[in-house]
Amino acid sequence: MELFFILLVLLVTTRAFGEIAERLDQPALVGELIAGIALGAIAANYLESYPEFTHLNESPVFQTITDLGMFFIMLYAGLELRPSHLVRYSKSAFSVAVAGMVIPFALGVGLGYVFLPESHHFFAQCIFLGTALAVTAVPASVRILMDLNQLDSRSGQVIVSAAVFDDVLSLILLTWLTALISIDPANHFSLTDLLLNIFGFFAITTFIGLIIFPLGGKFMRNFKEKEFEMSALLIGALFFAVLAEFFDLHFIVGAFMAGLFFGRKTIDEKAYFEVKNATSAMTYGFLAPIFFASIGLNLDLSAVSAIPLFLAVLIVLAFVGKFLGAGIAAKIAGLNNKESAAVGAGMSARGAVELVIADIALTAGLFDNGADSLVVDNVFSAIVLMAVITTLVTPILLKRIYGSSI
């Protein structure tokens, strides 16, 4: 009953705030994030009256629901895109992803060298800050582009494709970071194993997507069960998600690949649009608002008063690093100024990815080194604030950049 009450409150609040955002000519995502922030602030100030929302993001059940939100967002993004478009922009997207990671990573490491005190974990802490600035939240970028009706534009295709490459490249950083902070000395970083895993996953999913999916689509026409096409899509997406985790990749990569290969030629066009509409309803009618509200619920304001300079520099570098790195690479790849600016801004959204990285570092005790430093004590709060603010501001920036084209 408590879970249903929480979902009721979250869904009503996010839809109300999302509608207000739309009427103010802003994407619904902005309203959903603000709804989560507002609920988190109310729960923090009235703990006795609203105990259900205390440490909500530590609940395994609620975490599962937010994971499903990421899963369906990426699944729908794959359905929206076409493999031919992804291949067409793959070269540009890869250069955008690399430049959009290298520059923020270097800025994050430099930030650590300036603000963090010397300690046994100093190098790992600097790598942590670099990693937190380098990654892009793929679900957040996808949702923003959908809200602005720009997912199928040239810049939108580059952003999503680059964000997927970014997600894969971030695994290398995450694996390195995990190895650095691991208490198990046998846990060595193996780039070769990671690259083999990535190659193996994409080789298998490409074979299944190009060969097995079309064959399965022909057989599906003989089934009489209702919504069998939807079940087939979910089976494929869940299998790809499990396969991704088997290869030590994030499950959202599997969901995206399943949607990408489940196209108009897999089943007939009418069935394809029915499946697509059903997926959209589940995603944006229920799971996506809950997911983005959960990001707002994580907001912790302690860093604002404790380390205002560090927080301000962190947020500025988060935007500048992505905007310059991804934007310049997009310009070199042949996009015009407006499209390049959109790519730079679109790659700036973070969201839940930073929260996962911060949680890994916090759980591993990366900042429990006894150093008497306000930055060390409040770095988790700063990362959460950076994640929320970048995700909140990015759609506003994109709205202004695209302007009349929307």
C-alpha positions in Angstrom: 0.0 0.0 0.0 2.9 2.4 0.8 4.4 1.9 -2.7 1.1 2.6 -4.4 0.7 5.8 -2.3 4.2 6.9 -3.3 3.6 6.2 -7.0 0.2 8.0 -6.8 1.8 11.1 -5.3 4.7 11.1 -7.7 2.6 10.6 -10.8 0.1 13.3 -9.9 2.8 15.7 -9.0 5.0 15.1 -12.0 2.1 15.3 -14.5 0.9 18.5 -12.9 4.3 20.1 -12.9 5.0 18.8 -16.4 1.8 20.4 -17.7 2.8 23.7 -16.0 6.2 23.5 -17.7 4.6 22.9 -21.1 2.2 25.8 -20.6 5.3 28.0 -19.8 6.8 26.8 -23.1 9.3 24.5 -21.5 9.8 20.7 -21.9 7.8 18.5 -19.5 11.1 17.1 -18.2 11.8 20.4 -16.4 8.5 20.2 -14.5 9.1 16.5 -13.6 12.6 17.3 -12.1 11.1 20.3 -10.2 8.4 18.0 -8.9 11.0 15.6 -7.5 12.9 18.5 -6.0 9.8 19.9 -4.3 8.7 16.5 -2.9 12.2 15.9 -1.6 12.3 19.3 0.1 8.9 18.7 1.7 9.9 15.2 2.9 13.2 16.5 4.4 11.4 19.3 6.3 8.4 17.2 7.5 9.9 13.8 8.1 7.3 12.7 10.6 4.4 13.7 8.3 5.9 12.1 5.2 8.0 9.1 6.3 7.3 7.2 3.0 9.6 9.6 1.1 12.5 9.4 3.5 15.4 7.6 1.8 13.1 6.6 -1.0 15.9 6.0 -3.5 17.4 3.4 -1.1 14.3 1.2 -1.6 15.1 -1.8 -3.8 11.5 -1.8 -5.1 11.5 1.9 -6.1 15.0 1.5 -7.6 13.6 -1.3 -9.8 10.8 1.0 -11.0 13.3 3.7 -11.9 15.5 1.1 -13.7 12.4 0.2 -15.7 12.0 3.9 -16.5 15.5 4.0 -18.0 14.9 0.7 -19.7 11.7 1.9 -21.5 13.2 5.3 -22.3 16.0 3.7 -24.2 13.8 1.1 -25.7 11.5 3.8 -27.2 14.5 5.8 -28.3 15.7 2.7 -30.3 12.2 2.4 -31.9 12.3 6.1 -32.9 15.7 5.9 -34.5 16.6 4.0 -37.7 19.8 1.9 -38.0 20.6 3.5 -41.3 20.6 7.0 -39.7 22.7 5.7 -36.8 25.3 4.3 -39.3 25.2 7.5 -41.3 26.1 9.7 -38.3 28.3 7.1 -36.5 31.6 8.7 -37.5 30.5 12.2 -36.4 28.9 10.8 -33.3 32.0 8.9 -32.3 34.2 12.0 -32.6 31.6 14.0 -30.6 31.6 11.3 -27.9 35.4 11.2 -27.6 35.9 14.9 -27.5 32.9 15.3 -25.3 34.5 13.0 -22.8 38.2 13.9 -23.0 37.8 17.6 -22.3 35.4 17.3 -19.3 37.5 14.5 -17.9 40.6 16.6 -18.0 38.8 19.5 -16.4 37.5 17.3 -13.7 40.9 15.9 -12.9 42.3 19.4 -12.8 39.5 20.5 -10.5 40.5 17.7 -8.1 44.2 18.7 -8.2 43.2 22.3 -7.2 40.6 21.6 -4.5 41.3 18.2 -3.0 43.8 17.7 -0.2 46.7 15.3 -0.5 45.8 11.8 0.7 46.2 8.1 0.0 43.2 8.2 -2.4 44.1 11.6 -4.0 44.7 10.2 -7.5 41.5 8.0 -7.4 39.5 11.0 -6.2 40.7 13.1 -9.1 39.8 10.3 -11.5 36.4 10.2 -9.9 35.7 13.9 -10.5 36.9 13.5 -14.1 34.6 10.5 -14.7 31.6 12.3 -13.1 32.1 15.2 -15.6 32.8 13.0 -18.6 29.7 10.9 -18.9 26.4 11.9 -20.4 23.0 10.6 -19.2 21.5 8.9 -22.3 17.9 8.7 -21.0 17.9 12.4 -20.1 19.2 13.4 -23.5 16.7 11.2 -25.3 13.8 12.6 -23.3 14.8 16.2 -23.9 15.0 15.7 -27.6 11.6 14.0 -27.7 10.1 16.8 -25.7 11.4 19.2 -28.3 10.5 17.1 -31.3 14.1 17.0 -32.4 15.0 13.4 -32.0 14.9 12.7 -35.7 16.8 15.9 -36.7 20.5 15.7 -37.8 21.7 17.2 -34.5 19.3 15.0 -32.5 20.6 11.8 -34.3 24.2 12.9 -33.5 23.4 13.6 -29.9 21.7 10.2 -29.3 24.3 8.3 -31.3 27.1 10.1 -29.5 25.4 9.5 -26.1 25.4 5.8 -26.8 29.1 5.8 -27.7 29.6 7.9 -24.6 27.9 5.3 -22.5 30.2 2.6 -23.9 33.3 4.7 -23.5 32.3 5.6 -19.9 32.5 1.9 -19.1 36.3 2.1 -19.6 36.4 5.0 -17.1 34.1 3.3 -14.7 36.1 0.1 -14.8 39.4 2.0 -14.3 37.8 3.9 -11.4 36.5 0.7 -9.8 39.9 -0.9 -10.1 41.5 2.2 -8.5 39.2 2.3 -5.5 38.8 -1.5 -5.1 40.1 -2.9 -1.8 40.8 -6.2 -3.6 44.3 -6.0 -5.0 43.5 -8.8 -7.5 40.9 -6.6 -9.2 43.1 -5.2 -12.0 41.9 -3.0 -14.8 41.9 -5.0 -18.1 41.2 -2.9 -21.1 41.5 -5.9 -23.4 38.8 -7.8 -21.6 36.5 -4.8 -21.6 37.0 -4.2 -25.4 36.4 -7.9 -26.1 33.2 -7.7 -24.1 32.0 -4.7 -26.0 32.8 -6.3 -29.3 31.2 -9.5 -28.4 28.0 -7.8 -27.3 27.6 -5.7 -30.4 28.5 -8.6 -32.7 25.8 -10.9 -31.1 23.1 -8.2 -31.0 23.8 -7.1 -34.6 23.5 -10.7 -35.8 20.3 -11.3 -33.9 18.9 -7.9 -35.0 19.6 -8.3 -38.7 19.0 -12.1 -39.1 16.8 -13.5 -36.2 14.4 -10.5 -35.7 13.2 -10.5 -39.3 12.7 -14.2 -39.3 10.8 -14.0 -36.1 8.7 -11.2 -37.5 7.5 -13.5 -40.3 6.4 -16.2 -37.8 4.6 -13.6 -35.6 2.0 -13.1 -38.3 0.7 -16.6 -37.7 0.0 -16.1 -34.0 -3.5 -15.2 -32.8 -2.7 -13.9 -29.3 -3.4 -10.3 -28.6 -0.4 -7.9 -28.3 2.0 -10.6 -29.2 4.2 -8.1 -31.1 4.5 -6.1 -27.9 5.5 -9.2 -26.0 8.1 -10.1 -28.6 9.6 -6.6 -28.4 9.9 -6.9 -24.6 11.3 -10.4 -24.8 14.0 -9.2 -27.2 14.7 -6.1 -25.1 15.0 -8.1 -21.9 17.2 -10.6 -23.6 19.5 -7.9 -24.9 19.5 -6.2 -21.5 20.5 -9.5 -19.8 23.1 -10.0 -22.5 24.5 -6.6 -21.9 24.9 -7.2 -18.2 26.5 -10.6 -19.0 29.2 -8.7 -20.9 29.5 -6.2 -18.0 27.8 -3.4 -19.9 24.8 -1.3 -18.7 21.4 -2.8 -19.4 20.2 0.3 -21.1 22.5 -0.3 -24.0 20.7 -3.7 -24.6 17.3 -2.0 -24.4 18.4 0.6 -27.0 19.8 -2.0 -29.4 16.6 -4.1 -29.2 14.4 -1.1 -30.1 16.8 -0.1 -32.9 16.5 -3.5 -34.7 12.8 -3.9 -34.0 11.8 -1.8 -37.1 9.2 -1.5 -39.7 10.7 -4.4 -41.6 10.6 -6.7 -38.6 6.8 -6.7 -38.5 4.3 -5.0 -40.8 4.1 -1.2 -40.6 0.7 -1.1 -38.9 1.8 -3.5 -36.1 5.1 -1.5 -35.7 3.2 1.8 -35.0 0.9 0.0 -32.6 3.8 -1.3 -30.7 5.6 2.0 -30.8 2.5 3.8 -29.5 2.0 1.3 -26.7 5.7 1.7 -25.7 5.3 5.5 -25.7 2.2 5.3 -23.5 4.0 3.1 -20.9 7.1 5.2 -21.0 5.9 8.7 -20.9 2.5 8.1 -19.3 4.1 6.3 -16.2 7.7 5.3 -16.0 9.7 8.3 -17.3 8.0 10.8 -15.0 8.8 8.6 -12.0 12.4 8.2 -13.2 13.0 11.9 -13.6 11.3 12.7 -10.3 13.6 10.3 -8.6 16.6 12.4 -9.8 15.1 15.5 -8.2 14.4 13.5 -5.0 18.2 13.0 -4.7 18.9 16.7 -4.4 21.0 17.5 -1.4 21.7 21.2 -0.7 24.4 20.8 1.9 27.2 21.6 -0.6 25.6 25.0 -1.4 26.6 26.5 2.0 29.6 24.3 2.8 31.6 24.5 -0.5 30.0 27.2 -2.7 33.1 28.0 -4.7 33.9 24.3 -5.5 30.2 23.7 -6.4 30.1 26.7 -8.7 33.3 25.7 -10.5 32.1 22.1 -10.8 28.8 23.1 -12.5 30.5 25.6 -14.8 33.1 23.0 -15.9 30.3 20.5 -16.4 28.7 22.7 -19.0 31.8 24.2 -20.5 33.6 20.9 -20.9 30.7 19.2 -22.8 29.7 22.3 -24.7 33.2 22.9 -26.1 34.3 19.3 -26.5 31.1 18.0 -28.2 30.3 21.2 -29.9 33.6 21.8 -31.5 33.8 18.1 -32.6 30.3 18.5 -34.2 31.4 21.6 -36.0 34.5 19.9 -37.4 32.3 17.0 -38.5 30.3 19.3 -40.7 27.3 20.5 -38.6 26.4 24.2 -38.8 26.8 26.6 -35.8 23.2 26.0 -34.6 23.4 22.3 -34.8 26.9 22.2 -33.2 25.6 24.4 -30.3 22.6 22.0 -29.9 25.0 19.0 -29.8 27.2 20.7 -27.2 24.2 21.6 -25.0 22.4 18.2 -25.5 25.5 16.3 -24.3 25.5 18.3 -21.1 22.7 16.4 -19.4 23.8 14.1 -16.6 21.2 12.7 -14.3 21.2 9.3 -12.7 24.6 8.3 -14.2 26.5 10.6 -11.9 24.4 9.3 -8.9 25.5 5.7 -9.7 29.2 6.8 -10.0 28.9 8.8 -6.8 27.3 5.9 -5.0 30.1 3.5 -6.1 32.7 5.9 -4.8 30.8 6.5 -1.5 30.2 2.8 -0.9 33.8 2.0 -1.6 34.9 4.6 1.0 36.8 6.7 -1.5 36.3 9.9 0.5 36.6 8.3 4.0 40.3 9.0 4.3 40.3 11.1 7.4 41.2 14.2 5.6 40.0 17.4 7.3 38.4 18.9 4.2 34.9 20.4 3.5 35.2 19.5 -0.1 35.9 15.8 0.7 33.0 15.8 3.2 30.5 17.3 0.8 31.6 16.1 -2.6 28.7 13.6 -2.9 26.2 16.5 -2.4 28.1 18.5 -5.0 27.9 15.7 -7.6 24.1 15.3 -7.0 23.6 19.0 -7.4 25.6 19.1 -10.6 23.6 16.2 -12.0 20.3 17.7 -11.2 21.2 21.2 -12.4 22.7 20.1 -15.7 19.7 18.0 -16.4 17.4 20.8 -15.5 19.2 23.5 -17.5 19.9 21.5 -20.6 16.4 21.4 -22.1 16.1 25.2 -21.5 19.3 25.7 -23.4 18.2 23.5 -26.2 14.8 25.2 -26.4 16.6 28.5 -26.9 19.1 27.1 -29.4 16.5 25.4 -31.6 14.2 28.4 -31.3 11.7 28.7 -34.1 12.6 25.4 -35.6 10.5 23.6 -32.9 
